[in-house]
Amino acid sequence: MGNGPSQEEVENVGYRVLGVQANSPASSCGLVSFFDFIVEANGIPLKTLDTTFIDLIKASEDVVLPIVVYNSKSGTVRDVALVPSRKWPGEGMLGITIRFDTYHNV
């Protein structure tokens, strides 16, 4: 017992998509604000808050970075071909605002 996170809370994590900019790489591949969680990138589960996802984005500029997305509204998982790029009018390589979060009990 205790007040620490449960095993499900530890396992059910990813980068929650909080916002998607128009005409961005993220909008082109259909990421959805609030309900989508990026849970894996290039075959690597994103279970901890570290630089792994950022490093993969930088290494994949203008090439497909395969990601796995969990949608908390539908309870489904889908494979997405994301292409990080600076060749669009907005900021960043993806055009999204993300936060590491849990989708346990969402």
ZAMARGU-4260 file (C-alpha; in steps of 0.2 Angstrom, whole numbers, plus 5000, padded with zeros to 4 digits):
<rodrens>
0) 5000/5000/5000 | 5005/5018/4999 | 5002/5033/4988 | 5014/5029/4974 | 5008/5026/4956
5) 5000/5009/4952 | 5008/4997/4940 | 4995/5002/4927 | 4999/5020/4929 | 5017/5016/4926
10) 5013/5006/4911 | 5000/5017/4903 | 5010/5032/4899 | 5016/5041/4884 | 5017/5059/4876
15) 4999/5066/4876 | 4996/5077/4861 | 4989/5094/4869 | 4989/5104/4852 | 4992/5102/4834
20) 4997/5116/4823 | 4988/5118/4806 | 4999/5112/4791 | 5012/5104/4802 | 5019/5087/4800
25) 5008/5081/4815 | 4992/5087/4806 | 4998/5079/4790 | 4998/5062/4799 | 4982/5065/4808
30) 4987/5067/4826 | 4972/5072/4837 | 4973/5085/4851 | 4970/5079/4869 | 4965/5061/4865
35) 4981/5055/4856 | 4996/5048/4866 | 5012/5044/4857 | 5018/5028/4866 | 5031/5021/4854
40) 5043/5028/4842 | 5054/5018/4830 | 5050/5002/4839 | 5056/5010/4856 | 5042/5011/4870
45) 5041/5028/4877 | 5039/5024/4895 | 5050/5036/4904 | 5052/5055/4903 | 5069/5057/4895
50) 5077/5063/4879 | 5073/5047/4869 | 5059/5054/4859 | 5067/5071/4855 | 5083/5061/4850
55) 5073/5051/4838 | 5064/5066/4831 | 5081/5075/4827 | 5088/5059/4819 | 5073/5057/4808
60) 5072/5074/4800 | 5063/5073/4783 | 5062/5054/4784 | 5048/5043/4791 | 5048/5040/4810
65) 5036/5026/4813 | 5026/5030/4829 | 5012/5020/4838 | 4998/5031/4845 | 4985/5026/4858
70) 4968/5036/4857 | 4960/5037/4874 | 4943/5041/4867 | 4941/5026/4856 | 4953/5014/4866
75) 4962/5010/4850 | 4981/5009/4845 | 4987/5014/4827 | 5003/5015/4818 | 5007/5032/4811
80) 5020/5037/4798 | 5027/5054/4805 | 5039/5064/4795 | 5048/5077/4807 | 5053/5092/4796
85) 5058/5110/4797 | 5051/5113/4780 | 5034/5120/4785 | 5029/5138/4790 | 5027/5135/4809
90) 5039/5131/4824 | 5047/5114/4828 | 5049/5099/4818 | 5032/5091/4822 | 5020/5106/4825
95) 5013/5099/4841 | 5013/5103/4860 | 5015/5087/4870 | 5016/5082/4889 | 5022/5066/4896
100) 5007/5059/4905 | 4997/5044/4910 | 4981/5037/4900 | 4976/5026/4915 | 4958/5031/4920
105) 4957/5044/4906
</rodrens>
